Each structure stands twice: as C-alpha cells, then as structure tokens.
C-alpha cells in the first residue's frame, strides 16, 4: 500500500525522478519506517542528509556510487548505510532502479546479528550482514519482479524470513523517546539520571541497538528539528536559538556539517 512517510533523506534529487513510498505490512511496522521504490532515467549526483535509522538499498537495475573527497567509489548492488552525523554524496547511473528499506530507530537489530554500531558512517555491501547465497536469491527475485508491488512483496518476504526472537530493550526505547521529546536538547548525564542507569552502560546499549551514541543521535534529532521547523518569515538567528543552539557560530558550523551548506544558502536553495 502506498504511503506518505516522513522519509526525507534526499536533498536535491531532480523532480523527474520517481520516488514512491510504501507502508510496511503489520508484522513489519514496529521495525520498518517505510519502503521506497526509486527510479531515474538520467545520471545524477545528489546529497543525502543524516537520519535516525539504517537504510538498505537494493538496485534491481543500474549502479550507485559514493563520492568522498571528489573520489568516486562504486557501491555494491545491495548495500546497507549506517547512521551518520554529516551529509553524504551519491551518484546514480542512468536508468537506475532501487528498492529502499528505511528502518525505524533500532529496527535493524530485529533482522541482523551484526553489531549495528559498527555500521556508523559506513556504506557496506549487504553480504557483510548475511550469507552470499541468501543475497543472490534476493537479488534474482528483485530482478525478475516487474511491478513495484512485486518488488515490495519480495522485500517483505525476505525481512519476515529473517526476523529474530529478541526482546526489545525498553530502556533504550525510553531514551529515544526522551531525546525526541526534547528535540535533541538533553544532556546525556541528565538522560542517564532520569533512566536510573549510569552513563557508560546506557551509551553501550544505545550504540549496540541504534548504531550511534546517544549524543550523536541527539545531534541528528536537533538538526532535523531545525530543518523541519524553518519558516521563511523567521530569522535564521531565531531558528538557531529555538533549536537549542545558544551560539550562532556553533549553529552554522553544525548545520554546514549536517547539510554541506550554511543555513542561509540551504534554505535559499530549497
């Protein structure tokens, strides 16, 4: 079923690109934010902003590259991208088609044993997380699918077959809720005191499930809030203060790391 989701990672994809989102089935809803099917006819370079959950990309046609320091590296056809605190630049080939899986915070741990925190700032081939034979079968099924509904069905079947019997970490989930409620403006010491746990074990459990430290996660939430709450009639100084930045220079520095642009340039463009 098509869905309107909160997936907003792509910063400058051209309007002609197909990007349709789909809601997961009921069994997957606690772990998956949304699926998307993206297609582009022309080669394009685009920017992806940080988000709070892992993303899996499955190319059923075409190829994708990542650009780092002006150097282009071709990525595996099926890959996983961990959390990051700064933007990333990707380049797609002409006639590319991709199924994207957007995980909720901590959702990927339900399907993969690989330590999630080891994926921080990484874009890796999916065969690092599963058997090559399983991946080959998944890729073949996606290649043979002719409609988006069939592609989503293949991905849902794959995920359901991998669901692990693990108990949710309610303490980490509570920490996520508190960070989100505070819009990222909460000190980790205060967070651990509120949850009645020392800071070190909280950070360890949080990183293992979410893929980043509570501090990094909070900084992503804070910058996402700044992007979402921007109003053209408001000043950028007020935006920084309202987002929890008490120093304008600090706000501009973190914003530029997050988006690749100053607040003035970014909002003028978008």
Secondary structure by P-SEA (a helix, b strand, c coil): ccccccccccccccccbbbbbbbccccccccccbbbbbbbcccccbbbbbccbbbbbbbcccbbbbbcccbbbbbccccccccccbbbbbbbcccccbbbbbbccccccccccccccccccccccccccccaaaaaaaaaaaaacccaaaaaaaaaaaaaaaccccccaaaaaaaaaaaaaacccccaaaaaaaacccaaaaaaaaaacccccaaaaaaaaaaaaaaaaccccccaaaaaaaaccccaaaaaaaaaaaccccaaaaaaac
